[in-house]
Structure formats: C-alpha cells, structure tokens
Amino acid sequence: MTEWLSGIDRRDVVRIEIVRVTLEGTPSAVTHAWLRVVMRNGDSGVVGVPFPHGVMYEVLEDAVRDANRGYLR
C-alpha cells in the first residue's frame, strides 16, 4: 500500500489519516481511498490511492495503523 508514498521522505511523515473511501460490491470493498498525509513541518495533503481489486475496509485501517506506528515518534 505504501508505494504511493514514493518520492516522500518517510522520516518527514507524522501521520496518515483516512479521509474518504469508495466502496463497491458485496461484500463491500474499498476501491479508492483518499488519505491525508501530515508532514513534520505542518504541511498536509490528500492523496488518492486506487485499489483496483478492492480491499476490505478493515485491511485498509490496519495498513494505515501499521504505517503510523512506523512514522510516529
């Protein structure tokens, strides 16, 4: 999931937040997520991340939580 962070120095990332998701199918799966990336200098931006094959929302939550554990100091 973190390939969309390429080009960003991960040491500068303070946290990642789920802003919005698009759900499709039965059971519902996330096909696109918008994530806010908050940087150490206070800047933030929203990045759109596609999931062409869909992922369960809980999997996305776990991935963001795991990424935050690595970034938070």
C-alpha positions, 0 to 999 in steps of 0.5 A, a space after each residue: 500500500 505504501 508505494 504511493 508514498 514514493 518520492 516522500 521522505 518517510 522520516 518527514 511523515 507524522 501521520 496518515 489519516 483516512 479521509 474518504 473511501 469508495 466502496 463497491 460490491 458485496 461484500 463491500 470493498 474499498 476501491 479508492 481511498 483518499 488519505 491525508 498525509 501530515 508532514 513534520 513541518 505542518 504541511 498536509 495533503 490528500 492523496 488518492 490511492 486506487 485499489 483496483 481489486 478492492 480491499 476490505 475496509 478493515 485491511 485498509 485501517 490496519 495498513 494505515 495503523 501499521 504505517 503510523 506506528 512506523 512514522 510516529 515518534 
